[in-house]
């Protein structure tokens, strides 16, 4: 079954959004949970997390806009859930680390 180019674009936007979100979680777990506690914050890892969050937000926003324009309810729900998940993890990180 051949999918339209718009649905394929939505699939790949969602796929890369999830992969970047997993990458953010993995870097955060390695940096803040599995690493030995130190007094200094690791600047490189924190910068990487913020850059990845910026890219993730752009991908999710693009996916949301395309899914609204195409009127694809399935991807609207998926990108909406991912937006909520990003917001919750960002607030959790902010509340833990100040």
C-alpha positions in Angstrom: 0.0 0.0 0.0 1.5 3.3 -1.1 1.3 6.2 1.4 1.2 9.8 0.3 4.3 12.0 0.7 2.6 14.0 3.5 2.0 10.9 5.6 5.5 9.7 5.0 6.8 13.1 6.1 4.7 12.8 9.2 6.0 9.3 9.9 9.7 10.4 9.6 9.1 13.6 11.6 7.6 11.5 14.4 10.3 8.8 14.2 13.2 11.3 14.4 11.3 13.2 17.2 11.1 10.0 19.3 14.7 9.1 18.6 15.9 12.6 19.7 13.7 12.3 22.8 15.3 9.0 23.7 18.7 10.5 23.1 17.9 13.3 25.5 16.7 10.9 28.1 19.8 8.7 27.7 22.2 11.6 28.0 20.4 12.9 31.1 20.4 9.5 32.7 24.1 9.0 32.0 25.1 12.5 33.1 23.0 13.0 36.2 22.1 9.5 37.5 24.8 7.0 36.5 27.8 9.4 36.8 29.7 10.0 40.0 28.5 13.0 41.9 30.8 16.1 41.4 30.5 19.7 42.5 30.7 21.0 38.9 28.0 20.6 36.4 29.1 19.0 33.1 28.7 22.0 30.7 29.1 19.9 27.4 26.3 17.5 28.3 24.0 20.3 29.4 24.7 22.2 26.2 24.0 19.0 24.2 20.7 18.5 26.0 19.5 22.1 25.3 20.5 21.8 21.6 18.6 18.5 21.3 15.6 20.0 23.1 15.6 22.9 20.5 15.8 20.5 17.6 13.1 18.3 19.1 10.8 21.2 19.6 11.2 22.3 16.0 10.5 18.8 14.7 7.4 18.4 16.9 6.1 21.8 15.9 6.7 21.0 12.2 4.9 17.7 12.6 2.0 19.3 14.4 1.6 21.9 11.8 1.8 19.4 8.9 -0.7 17.0 10.6 -3.1 19.9 11.2 -2.8 21.0 7.6 -3.3 17.5 6.3 -6.1 16.8 8.9 -4.5 13.6 10.0 -6.0 12.9 13.5 -3.7 10.0 14.2 -0.5 12.1 14.0 -2.2 15.1 15.6 -2.7 12.9 18.7 0.8 11.5 18.6 2.5 14.9 18.2 0.2 16.3 20.9 1.2 13.5 23.3 4.9 14.1 22.5 4.5 17.8 23.1 3.0 17.0 26.5 5.8 14.5 27.3 8.4 17.1 26.4 6.8 19.7 28.6 6.5 17.3 31.5 10.1 16.2 31.3 11.4 19.7 30.9 9.4 20.7 34.0 10.7 17.7 35.9 14.3 18.5 35.0 13.8 22.1 36.0 12.2 21.2 39.3 15.0 18.7 40.2 18.0 20.9 39.2 16.6 24.3 39.8 
